[in-house]
């Protein structure tokens, strides 16, 4: 007689007398968003640039800070804005257009635009539709064209066609925030403001110069500690340094002129 087959064990059957235990499902871990600006539908910015600062090293001392700017200034004694402009008005327009866009893309769009409209009155005469056609290659061009015409109208009607020279009056203009106003004051009028963009924000928290979770607090901190001889051009030196050396994904530490002063723990040396 052939042997009887032993039935396979039923892993789901209950053992007599055993208690039924309800399995607990462990929820998946939460994924923390990367620091930065949150985008809503359509690409508009909804939250300010922020960073986690709890584990950052102590900021450099005053002597080291001065040496950092001495070296950066020695590399680029006469730094210039990479946005192209003809006067304070075209600088204002260029900076407004540069939000979420590269300087190169803005320059390509504004060269022909500024050739025919380099004053608020000329921009108004051009009209929103034609401005939109010139800047169509730039992100959020519909909103930006509307803002350019609106701010041009205010400049003509309220300021006699001139660009105001105060932070408060600039920030009233459509499309102009604290960073844009600070850039215009610094570059066009020689006011020692240190506008903080994504590059300067990263560099300041990475070296670190000022450790702070928002751009406004980084700017206030930098303007309080950067030595006076370097304050006027500090914005340019830091933005060029962040754009070409202290890059976001992989800083170029081997060629960095301040790698011996920087306290960033994840250097690529």
Residue pairs with C-beta under 8 A, 6 or more apart in sequence:
14 20
35 49
35 50
35 51
35 52
36 49
36 50
36 198
37 45
37 46
37 47
37 48
37 49
38 45
38 46
38 47
39 45
39 46
40 46
42 140
43 100
43 139
43 140
44 140
44 143
45 99
45 100
48 214
48 215
48 216
49 198
49 201
49 214
49 215
50 213
50 214
51 201
51 202
51 205
51 212
51 213
52 213
53 205
53 211
53 212
53 213
56 205
56 208
56 211
57 208
57 263
57 264
57 265
58 208
58 263
59 207
59 208
59 209
59 210
59 211
60 68
60 207
60 208
60 209
60 261
60 263
62 225
64 261
65 209
65 225
65 226
65 227
66 227
66 230
67 258
67 261
68 207
68 209
68 258
68 261
69 226
69 227
69 230
69 234
69 237
70 230
71 257
71 258
72 237
72 238
72 241
72 257
72 258
73 230
73 233
73 237
75 257
76 236
76 237
76 240
79 233
79 236
79 237
79 240
80 236
81 91
81 183
81 187
81 236
82 103
82 107
83 91
83 94
83 95
83 98
83 103
83 106
83 107
84 94
84 107
84 110
84 111
84 114
85 91
85 93
85 94
85 110
85 114
86 114
86 118
87 118
87 119
87 188
88 162
88 163
88 184
88 188
88 189
89 118
89 119
89 120
89 123
89 155
89 163
90 110
90 114
90 118
91 183
91 184
91 187
91 188
92 151
92 163
92 170
92 173
92 176
92 180
92 184
92 188
93 110
93 114
93 123
93 148
93 151
94 106
94 107
94 110
95 180
95 183
95 184
96 144
96 147
96 148
96 151
96 175
96 176
96 180
97 106
97 109
97 110
97 135
97 138
97 144
97 148
98 106
99 140
99 144
99 175
99 180
100 139
100 140
101 138
101 139
105 137
105 138
106 138
108 137
109 134
109 135
109 136
109 137
109 138
110 134
110 135
112 134
113 131
113 134
113 135
116 122
116 126
117 123
117 125
117 126
117 131
119 161
120 151
120 152
120 153
120 155
120 156
120 161
121 152
121 156
121 161
123 131
123 148
123 149
123 152
124 149
124 152
124 153
124 156
127 149
128 145
128 146
128 148
128 149
129 145
131 145
131 148
131 149
132 141
132 142
132 145
135 141
135 144
135 145
135 148
138 144
143 175
144 175
146 174
147 174
147 175
148 175
150 173
150 174
150 175
151 173
151 174
151 175
151 176
154 172
154 173
154 174
155 161
155 162
155 163
155 173
159 169
163 170
163 184
163 188
164 170
165 185
165 189
165 191
167 178
167 181
167 182
167 185
167 193
170 176
170 180
170 181
170 184
170 185
171 177
171 178
171 181
178 195
178 215
178 216
178 219
179 195
179 196
179 197
179 215
180 195
182 193
182 194
182 195
182 219
182 235
183 193
183 195
183 235
185 191
185 193
186 192
186 193
186 194
186 195
186 232
186 235
190 232
192 223
192 228
192 231
192 232
192 234
193 219
193 223
193 235
194 200
194 219
194 222
194 223
194 226
194 231
194 234
194 235
194 238
195 219
195 235
196 204
196 215
196 216
196 218
196 219
196 222
197 215
197 239
198 242
198 248
199 238
199 239
199 241
199 242
199 243
199 246
200 218
200 222
200 235
200 238
200 239
200 242
201 215
201 218
202 242
202 246
202 248
203 209
203 238
203 241
203 242
203 246
204 210
204 211
204 212
204 218
204 221
204 222
204 238
205 211
205 212
205 218
206 246
206 251
206 262
206 264
207 246
207 258
207 261
207 262
207 263
207 264
208 263
208 264
209 221
209 222
209 225
210 217
210 218
210 221
210 222
210 225
212 218
212 221
222 234
223 231
226 234
230 237
244 252
245 251
245 252
245 255
245 256
245 257
246 252
246 256
250 268
251 264
251 267
251 268
252 268
253 259
253 262
253 267
253 268
253 269
254 268
254 269
256 262
259 267
259 269
